[in-house]
Amino acid sequence: MSAATSTEDSVNPDTPRTAAEFGTNSADSGSERPAVTIRDLARHAGVSTGTISRALKNEPGLTEATRQRVVQAAHDLGYDFCKLRRKRIRRLAFLLHRQHDTAASSPFYSPVLHGAEEACRARGIVLSFLAVGPADGLAEQLRMHAPDAIVCAGFFEPELLAALRATGKPLVLIDMKLRGYSSVNPDNHMGGQLATRHLIKLGRERIAMISGPLSHYSVRERNRGYRQALFEAGMLADPRLDVTVADGVDLETGAYEAMQTLLDLPHPPDAVFCYNDAAALAAMRCCLAAGLSVPHDISIVGFDDIPGALLGHRPLTTLRIDKKELGALGVELLLHDAQEPAPPVEQVAPVELIVRASTVYEDARRRPHD
């Protein structure tokens, strides 16, 4: 048995004190509530003060059950977590959900990871990458890597985030937003508006959207921007033109099938905004296979400006995101939160409309801000 385990399991012989002994009802006690100390927590949880200190600072050498018992004791007694001086972040875990660890998602998340890696290298922080899912034994993986802080990129189930948050480690979300968590996101809503306004200005009258899972914050916001732009232009949002990639299929197949569904309508669209570039390129292939000319018969807009956006039949009009900057901003926000525990912060990074040949004729190119 290691020394850490031995210390962890040593029970303090002092009698545990209850929350009532700390004057949780100041109205009844008639005096201010006394400050709860590390020794008080040790007596209440039945462990040593060393164990309390390691648990509150998320240091290695404890079982997760013991760590949770200490955190619960701190909450029960009203311990002031602001008194903790968090140690300097030396190791950071960059977590990507397994559903994003694909060839289709890599052109977006790889630059985000590289941006985070460069920011860590500049500050002497060691970054480790983990592709994880709900059934991957996350607690054990984190114990092996022993990070001081965590960055989560892309969609994560709320239950998985709650488990990560329970570790007490500083945590920041990139490309996802959830109440109570610090996050960094591109301006997805504005991007959806810019894409749709661009198509409206081109004179397109039946503008469709191909969305991914609306449970994803970024997709939901892009769809909301699309709808708002139609509303502001006084255009009817035909529900038949708003389609979602089917569950259980890969992105390219799902987007191709979604585009085919739109083309099979009695009155098919003359433009389509896709929730990302991979979906837009698949939609373009479907249109070309159907004998349509892009952009003469139909204009197509994507989102993200991945390298492949320039490699399609027509270079793709898209919304550009500085993906490396997104990763760097996540690290910056994480370091700020670690030094000064404060309410969650939500940062929004700008997006830029890049106009290419998938929406305008070669001889009618206009500058992005036009």
ABEGO torsion letter per residue (X at the ends): XBAAAAAAABBBABBBBBAAAAGABAAAAGBBBBBBBAAAAAAAAGBBAAAAAAAAAGBBGBBAAAAAAAAAAAAAAGBBAAABBBBBBABBBBBBBAAABBAAAAAAAAAAAAAAAAAAAAAGBBBBBBBBBAAAGAAAAAAAAGBABBBBBEBBBAAAAAAAAAAGBBBBBBGBBBBGBBBBBBBAAAAAAAAAAAAAAAGBABBBBBBBBAABAAAAAAAAAAAAAAAAAGBBBBAAABBBBBBGBBAAAAAAAAAAAAAABABBBABBBBABAAAAAAAAAAAAAAGBBOAAABBBBBBGGBAAAAABABBBBBBBBBAAAAAAAAAAAAAAAAABBBBBBBBBBBBBBBBBAAABBAAABBBAAX
